Amino acid sequence: MLETPSRTAHRVALRRATHQLLDHPVVFHDPLALPIAGVIDGKTLLDDPREQSRFGIALRAFMAARSRLTEDLLAGAVERGVDQYVVLGAGLDTFAYRNPYGDRLRVFEVDHPATQAWKRQRLEAASIAVPASLTFVPVDFANQETFDELKAQGFDAARPAWFSWLGVTMYLESPVVWSVLTSVARLPPGSGIVFDYAVPPEMLGDAGRRAFEALADRVAQSGEPFVSSIDPRTIRQELRAAGYSAADDFSGDELNRRYFDGRTDNLRVGRLMRMASAAV
């Protein structure tokens, strides 16, 4: 079990912060991205050569696009009457602290206890208030039953809920991933989930495989190695088999059409990771 906070969670937060500073127009507007990441001098991010590399640009674009897609899909769920939102593997996600729906939407942040404790320290240091609509739920995905812990903290499994699960599935064994996805599929109609996943490296071609291996090596050095992937050719069928009534898969090309079409800079999503959503 990890006893220290996630280093990749901090790196993701830094990329969201860099997006606010470097990319115009922004795809995902997050006014809390810099303070939650502990950024005092934005020049340090702007001068980081990794952010100007082709790989760095594609990864930053994916971080922005996945957050934007997640909150776009959440907005649709709220319009349909969903009033519970569960952020699985919340890391330094800031939605709960700028929640535009106020008390209409109860938010549950689920994460490893060490990462969650660190986040609460970061919130205090950044003077970001914790709203009454937010509940923290400490969970070790690999060793605890997520839904038992959620219910213990007031989650109502008899009512629809929307879930997001970003930057987590690739760090878990496949049976754990599908156990969580199947549990969400058992919730009442109107429920659903959006998540990202790693593409099997053998499907990426030579250049893509080298990029994937570079990313995998980087996260492994942080103590958080990739351990699973999902085949995009079968993900819709697998989600339906898990109990969902509808499923969508979003390639890098689809995300680029949605959020980056017509840009004059090089901000584009690559092919290492994809997004998926499923509705009960």
SULJO-V223672 format. One record per residue. N is the residue number from 1. RES is the residue in three letters. PSI is psi in radians with two decimals (* if undefined). Layout:
# SULJO-V223672
n/res/psi
N/RES/PSI
N/RES/PSI
This chain:
# SULJO-V223672
n/res/psi
1/MET/2.37
2/LEU/2.36
3/GLU/0.02
4/THR/2.70
5/PRO/2.75
6/SER/2.15
7/ARG/-0.58
8/THR/-0.55
9/ALA/-0.68
10/HIS/-0.69
11/ARG/-0.69
12/VAL/-0.76
13/ALA/-0.67
14/LEU/-0.64
15/ARG/-0.65
16/ARG/-0.68
17/ALA/-0.76
18/THR/-0.66
19/HIS/-0.67
20/GLN/-0.55
21/LEU/-0.63
22/LEU/-0.51
23/ASP/2.21
24/HIS/2.19
25/PRO/2.75
26/VAL/2.57
27/VAL/-0.65
28/PHE/1.89
29/HIS/2.10
30/ASP/1.66
31/PRO/-0.22
32/LEU/0.01
33/ALA/-0.76
34/LEU/-0.88
35/PRO/-0.66
36/ILE/-0.51
37/ALA/-0.10
38/GLY/0.43
39/VAL/2.08
40/ILE/-0.77
41/ASP/1.79
42/GLY/-0.34
43/LYS/-0.55
44/THR/-0.71
45/LEU/-0.75
46/LEU/-0.52
47/ASP/-0.01
48/ASP/2.01
49/PRO/-0.41
50/ARG/-0.51
51/GLU/-0.29
52/GLN/-0.12
53/SER/2.79
54/ARG/-0.73
55/PHE/-0.79
56/GLY/-0.70
57/ILE/-0.78
58/ALA/-0.69
59/LEU/-0.72
60/ARG/-0.68
61/ALA/-0.72
62/PHE/-0.71
63/MET/-0.73
64/ALA/-0.78
65/ALA/-0.69
66/ARG/-0.63
67/SER/-0.71
68/ARG/-0.83
69/LEU/-0.74
70/THR/-0.82
71/GLU/-0.46
72/ASP/-0.78
73/LEU/-0.62
74/LEU/-0.73
75/ALA/-0.71
76/GLY/-0.69
77/ALA/-0.72
78/VAL/-0.71
79/GLU/-0.53
80/ARG/0.04
81/GLY/0.00
82/VAL/2.32
83/ASP/0.24
84/GLN/2.27
85/TYR/2.18
86/VAL/2.12
87/VAL/1.75
88/LEU/2.25
89/GLY/0.93
90/ALA/-0.52
91/GLY/-2.29
92/LEU/0.49
93/ASP/2.48
94/THR/0.10
95/PHE/-0.80
96/ALA/-0.41
97/TYR/-0.06
98/ARG/0.46
99/ASN/1.93
100/PRO/-0.18
101/TYR/-0.08
102/GLY/-2.41
103/ASP/-0.14
104/ARG/-0.42
105/LEU/1.97
106/ARG/2.31
107/VAL/2.34
108/PHE/2.11
109/GLU/2.07
110/VAL/2.21
111/ASP/2.95
112/HIS/2.45
113/PRO/-0.72
114/ALA/-0.73
115/THR/-0.68
116/GLN/-0.69
117/ALA/-0.73
118/TRP/-0.73
119/LYS/-0.73
120/ARG/-0.58
121/GLN/-0.72
122/ARG/-0.71
123/LEU/-0.79
124/GLU/-0.75
125/ALA/-0.57
126/ALA/0.05
127/SER/0.70
128/ILE/2.06
129/ALA/2.51
130/VAL/2.01
131/PRO/2.75
132/ALA/-0.36
133/SER/-0.05
134/LEU/2.39
135/THR/2.23
136/PHE/2.35
137/VAL/1.72
138/PRO/2.18
139/VAL/2.37
140/ASP/1.81
141/PHE/-0.65
142/ALA/-0.32
143/ASN/-0.07
144/GLN/2.70
145/GLU/1.94
146/THR/-0.80
147/PHE/-0.52
148/ASP/-0.76
149/GLU/-0.68
150/LEU/-0.84
151/LYS/-0.63
152/ALA/-0.40
153/GLN/0.24
154/GLY/0.04
155/PHE/2.34
156/ASP/1.80
157/ALA/-0.09
158/ALA/-0.08
159/ARG/2.66
160/PRO/2.64
161/ALA/2.64
162/TRP/2.47
163/PHE/2.54
164/SER/2.58
165/TRP/1.51
166/LEU/2.34
167/GLY/0.57
168/VAL/-0.77
169/THR/-0.64
170/MET/-0.24
171/TYR/-0.01
172/LEU/2.64
173/GLU/2.56
174/SER/-0.73
175/PRO/-0.59
176/VAL/-0.75
177/VAL/-0.86
178/TRP/-0.41
179/SER/-0.76
180/VAL/-0.80
181/LEU/-0.70
182/THR/-0.62
183/SER/-0.71
184/VAL/-0.66
185/ALA/-0.30
186/ARG/-0.09
187/LEU/2.93
188/PRO/2.71
189/PRO/2.50
190/GLY/-0.34
191/SER/2.88
192/GLY/3.11
193/ILE/2.57
194/VAL/2.39
195/PHE/2.86
196/ASP/2.83
197/TYR/2.77
198/ALA/2.43
199/VAL/2.42
200/PRO/2.22
201/PRO/-0.48
202/GLU/-0.20
203/MET/0.02
204/LEU/-0.17
205/GLY/3.02
206/ASP/-0.88
207/ALA/-0.76
208/GLY/-0.67
209/ARG/-0.68
210/ARG/-0.71
211/ALA/-0.72
212/PHE/-0.78
213/GLU/-0.62
214/ALA/-0.76
215/LEU/-0.77
216/ALA/-0.68
217/ASP/-0.67
218/ARG/-0.81
219/VAL/-0.54
220/ALA/-0.66
221/GLN/-0.40
222/SER/0.01
223/GLY/0.23
224/GLU/1.28
225/PRO/2.63
226/PHE/2.38
227/VAL/-0.10
228/SER/2.81
229/SER/2.98
230/ILE/2.42
231/ASP/2.03
232/PRO/-0.33
233/ARG/-0.37
234/THR/0.02
235/ILE/-0.65
236/ARG/-0.80
237/GLN/-0.68
238/GLU/-0.69
239/LEU/-0.69
240/ARG/-0.69
241/ALA/-0.48
242/ALA/-0.21
243/GLY/0.05
244/TYR/2.59
245/SER/-0.39
246/ALA/2.59
247/ALA/2.51
248/ASP/2.59
249/ASP/2.40
250/PHE/1.89
251/SER/3.00
252/GLY/-0.68
253/ASP/-0.71
254/GLU/-0.74
255/LEU/-0.66
256/ASN/-0.72
257/ARG/-0.68
258/ARG/-0.77
259/TYR/-0.23
260/PHE/0.04
261/ASP/2.33
262/GLY/-0.01
263/ARG/2.63
264/THR/-0.12
265/ASP/-2.97
266/ASN/0.23
267/LEU/1.88
268/ARG/2.60
269/VAL/2.48
270/GLY/-2.70
271/ARG/0.13
272/LEU/-0.61
273/MET/2.69
274/ARG/2.95
275/MET/2.68
276/ALA/2.66
277/SER/2.66
278/ALA/2.46
279/ALA/2.49
280/VAL/*
